[in-house]
Each structure stands twice: as structure tokens, then as C-alpha cells.
Amino acid sequence: MADAAVGKDKCGDQRLVSLPLSRIRVIMKSSPEVSSINQEALVLTAKATELFVQYLATCSYRHGSGKAKKALTYSDLASAAEDSETLQFLADILPKKILASKYLKMLKEKREEEEEEDDDEESDIIGEVLA
């Protein structure tokens, strides 16, 4: 089983996992809580990651607009993350794309609101001092 997880057999049989185990090991070791990684844990993590990516892609494709073109786009992934309760934790990682001009306008409006709140707080403080 370990040989199948590490790479292709000499006769060209399919591997148990598709993701490179060395990269997964590096990612797992980047956590300060991890000191050593068991081979079985590495293979299971790789397989679980593959299944999750497959689920994310399938769900995004089903609910996305790329069906007509038989393509999966970033906006499909972002919509699935936002709409699906199961994938909601990805909403910050896969935000919907917006135009830079729209973003700058949102920032400007937010700053104006904050300035108005600050002005209101200052006037309340001055009113209390004078009273």
C-alpha cells in the first residue's frame, strides 16, 4: 500500500493519491504542533484533500454558470463558497471578484461613515462637557 501511495508502480498502475506527498508533508510540517508525520497519516491527509477538492469542484460546477461552456471558473467557486452552508468557511478565501473602481468607492463610503461617527462622538462629548 505504501508503494502505491508514493508513486506509480513499475507496470504503470494508477496511484492511490494524485497529490505529491512531499509537498503535503512540507505543509503539514509547517505547523509548529507537528513534530513527525506517520506515512499513513500523510496518505490519508492527501486522500482527504483530493476528495475535498473534488467535492468543491463538483459542487461549484453544478451550481455555476460554466455548465454551458463545460468550464469551471473562479466565480463559480466563489459563488459556491458563498451560497453553500457546507462551504461557507471558504467565503473569505474565495471572495467574489469586484472591479477596483467599485472597491475604491466602497472604501470611500466606509471612510465617510467613520468620519461621520467620529464627528457625532465628538459633538456628544463636547455637549456633555458643556452641560
Stockholm file with secondary structure:
# STOCKHOLM 1.0

chainA/1-131         MADAAVGKDKCGDQRLVSLPLSRIRVIMKSSPEVSSINQEALVLTAKATELFVQYLATCSYRHGSGKAKKALTYSDLASAAEDSETLQFLADILPKKILASKYLKMLKEKREEEEEEDDDEESDIIGEVLA
#=GR chainA/1-131 SS CHHHHHSCCTTCCCCSCCSCHHHHHHHHHTSTTCCCCCHHHHHHHHHHHHHHHHHHHHHHHHHSSTTTTTCCCHHHHHHHHHHCSTTGGGTTTSCCCCCHHHHHHHHHHHHHHHHHHHHHHHHHHHHHHHC
#=GC SS_cons         CHHHHHSCCTTCCCCSCCSCHHHHHHHHHTSTTCCCCCHHHHHHHHHHHHHHHHHHHHHHHHHSSTTTTTCCCHHHHHHHHHHCSTTGGGTTTSCCCCCHHHHHHHHHHHHHHHHHHHHHHHHHHHHHHHC
//
